[in-house]
């Protein structure tokens, strides 16, 4: 694995901190995507266990980057500007899949749901003990988040995959921070920013009735 492919918890912390606007009322898309790329490195560094989520996340990121690089790119600078633009231009399928299955709003919603799973899992790692089972922590986080949106076959596949997760120490090594104590300290610093990004997105989508887009 090259240096560029290695996960860095420090970089993800910086991205999610930078996601937030000065007033903490909006999320900047470029930093959100950059943070997500870091999380994908985290999943990929652990082998194929998370590939059913990471591959989908890569596709979603490419869609959002396409919008940011388009003629309408400024409309996608933040989540709020994206939502207001797409709703105002009738670019969101609100009731059923239609002409806009890859709208920015729908694409970000899928990443948002996956972020909740990673947030819960990383938070469990942060408060875990050396004896804690990563498979249990990951399954609990999944069952409290993403599983609600997956069909039975995906849920079954995920449950089996999580049984193959490495021990807690391996996760801490992957984070490339230092000792377990240093990893926990950085997770203590990082998780409030991830939680804030999640909550701002959740509130924005709730305000505009976008949490159940088909």
C-alpha positions in Angstrom: 0.0 0.0 0.0 1.4 3.4 -1.0 1.5 6.4 1.3 -1.3 8.0 -0.7 -3.5 4.9 -0.1 -2.9 4.8 3.7 -5.6 6.0 6.0 -4.8 8.9 8.2 -7.1 9.7 11.1 -5.4 13.1 11.5 -6.3 14.0 7.9 -9.9 12.9 8.3 -10.1 15.0 11.5 -8.8 18.1 9.6 -11.3 17.5 6.8 -14.4 17.2 9.1 -13.3 20.2 11.1 -13.0 22.2 7.9 -16.4 20.9 6.7 -18.2 23.2 9.1 -18.9 26.8 8.2 -17.9 29.5 10.7 -21.4 29.6 12.1 -21.7 25.8 12.2 -24.9 26.0 10.2 -23.7 24.4 6.9 -21.4 21.8 5.5 -18.9 22.5 2.8 -19.1 19.8 0.1 -15.4 19.8 -0.9 -14.2 19.0 2.6 -17.1 16.6 3.1 -15.9 14.6 0.0 -12.3 14.8 1.1 -13.2 13.4 4.5 -15.2 10.6 2.9 -12.2 9.7 0.8 -10.3 9.3 4.0 -13.0 7.0 5.4 -12.9 4.9 2.3 -9.1 4.4 2.8 -10.0 3.3 6.3 -12.4 0.7 5.0 -10.1 -0.4 2.2 -7.2 -0.8 4.5 -9.1 -3.6 6.4 -9.5 -5.7 3.3 -12.7 -6.7 1.5 -14.9 -6.7 4.6 -16.3 -3.3 3.9 -16.2 -3.4 0.1 -20.0 -3.5 -0.3 -20.1 -0.1 1.3 -16.8 1.5 0.2 -17.5 0.7 -3.5 -20.9 2.4 -3.3 -19.4 5.4 -1.5 -16.8 5.8 -4.3 -19.5 5.9 -6.9 -21.5 8.5 -4.9 -18.4 10.7 -4.4 -17.7 10.6 -8.2 -21.3 11.8 -8.8 -21.0 14.7 -6.3 -17.5 15.7 -7.7 -19.1 15.7 -11.2 -21.6 18.3 -10.0 -18.9 20.4 -8.3 -16.9 20.4 -11.6 -19.9 21.3 -13.7 -21.1 24.7 -14.9 -23.4 24.7 -11.9 -20.6 23.9 -9.5 -21.1 26.9 -7.2 -24.6 25.7 -6.5 -23.0 22.6 -4.9 -20.5 24.5 -2.8 -22.4 23.6 0.4 -25.1 21.2 1.3 -27.6 24.0 1.9 -26.9 25.7 -1.4 -27.2 22.2 -3.1 -30.6 21.5 -1.5 -32.1 24.9 -2.2 -30.9 24.8 -5.8 -32.0 21.3 -6.6 -35.4 21.7 -5.0 -36.0 25.0 -6.7 -35.1 23.6 -10.1 -37.2 20.4 -9.5 -34.1 18.2 -9.8 -35.1 15.9 -6.9 -37.3 12.8 -7.2 -39.3 13.3 -4.0 -41.9 10.4 -4.2 -40.5 7.8 -6.5 -37.4 7.2 -8.7 -37.9 9.3 -11.8 -35.7 11.5 -14.0 -33.1 12.3 -11.3 -32.0 9.1 -9.6 -28.5 10.6 -9.2 -29.5 14.0 -7.8 -27.1 15.6 -5.4 -29.6 15.4 -2.6 -30.2 11.7 -3.1 -26.5 11.0 -3.5 -25.5 12.8 -0.3 -28.3 11.2 1.6 -26.8 7.7 0.9 -23.4 9.0 2.1 -25.1 10.5 5.1 -26.6 7.2 6.1 -23.3 5.4 5.8 -21.6 8.2 7.8 -23.9 7.5 10.7 -22.7 3.8 10.7 -19.0 4.8 10.6 -19.7 7.5 13.3 -21.3 4.9 15.6 -18.6 2.3 15.0 -15.6 4.7 15.5 -17.3 6.0 18.6 -17.5 2.4 19.9 -13.8 1.9 19.1 -13.1 5.1 21.0 -14.7 3.9 24.2 -13.8 0.2 23.8 -11.5 -1.9 25.9 -8.8 -4.3 24.7 -11.2 -7.1 25.2 -14.0 -5.6 23.2 -15.0 -7.5 20.1 -14.9 -5.3 16.9 -17.4 -7.6 15.2 -20.0 -6.9 17.9 -19.3 -3.1 17.8 -19.5 -3.0 14.0 -22.7 -5.1 13.9 -24.4 -3.0 16.6 -23.5 0.2 14.7 -24.7 -1.3 11.4 -28.0 -2.5 12.9 -28.6 1.0 14.4 -28.0 2.7 11.1 -27.4 1.4 7.6 -29.2 -2.0 8.0 -32.6 -0.1 8.0 -32.0 0.8 4.3 -30.6 -2.5 3.1 -32.4 -5.5 1.7 -32.2 -8.8 3.6 -29.5 -10.3 1.4 -27.2 -7.3 2.0 -27.9 -7.4 5.7 -27.0 -11.1 5.9 -23.8 -10.6 3.9 -22.8 -7.7 6.1 -23.4 -9.7 9.3 -21.2 -12.6 8.0 -18.5 -10.2 6.8 -18.3 -8.4 10.2 -17.4 -11.7 11.8 -14.0 -11.6 10.0 -13.0 -8.2 11.4 -9.6 -8.0 12.9 -9.0 -7.2 16.6 -9.2 -3.7 18.1 -5.4 -3.3 18.0 -5.3 -3.8 14.3 -7.9 -1.1 13.8 -5.8 1.2 15.9 -2.7 0.4 13.9 -4.5 1.2 10.7 -5.3 4.7 11.9 -1.6 5.6 11.7 -1.6 7.8 14.8 0.6 6.0 17.3 -0.1 4.2 20.6 -3.7 3.1 21.5 -3.8 6.0 23.9 -2.9 8.4 21.2 -5.5 6.9 18.9 -8.2 7.3 21.5 -7.1 10.9 22.2 -7.4 11.7 18.5 -10.8 10.0 18.2 -11.9 12.0 21.2 -11.0 15.1 19.2 -12.4 13.9 15.9 -15.7 12.4 16.7 -17.5 15.7 17.8 -16.7 17.2 14.4 -18.1 14.1 12.6 -21.2 14.2 14.8 -21.7 17.9 14.1 -21.5 17.3 10.3 -24.0 14.5 10.7 -26.4 16.5 12.8 -26.3 19.6 10.5 -27.0 17.4 7.5 -29.8 15.5 9.3 -31.5 18.8 10.3 -31.2 20.2 6.8 -32.7 17.2 5.2 -35.4 17.0 7.9 -36.4 20.7 7.3 -36.9 19.9 3.6 -38.5 16.5 4.0 -35.6 14.8 2.2 -34.7 12.0 4.7 -36.7 9.3 2.8 -35.9 10.0 -0.8 -36.5 6.9 -2.9 
